[in-house]
Amino acid sequence: MTRRVSVNVTPAERIARIVIGVVGTVGGLLVIAGGASLWSVVLAVLLIAAGLDLVVTGSTGHCPLYQRLGHVPASLKGGTS
């Protein structure tokens, strides 16, 4: 049984989320690879997690936070997504 989630992120925002997410993930990985201090590694892990979240929400087109807040972009209202 599959459950289909509604698309609540516009196409332009989806692209931006994916690009920014990839940049954040790669940046975090580079900080960790540099072998920096403990605090910078912790922050890099958080950056990687945020980046991966942006990539996932951008690629699926569904943002759980938007859903909880009841946010639907004007361009998607009335659509059959």
Buried (B, 14 or more C-beta within 10 A) or exposed (E): EEEEEEBBBBEEBBEBBBEBBBEBBEBBBEBBEEEEEEEBBEBBBEBBEBBBBBBBBBEBBBBEEBEEEEEBBEEBEEEEE
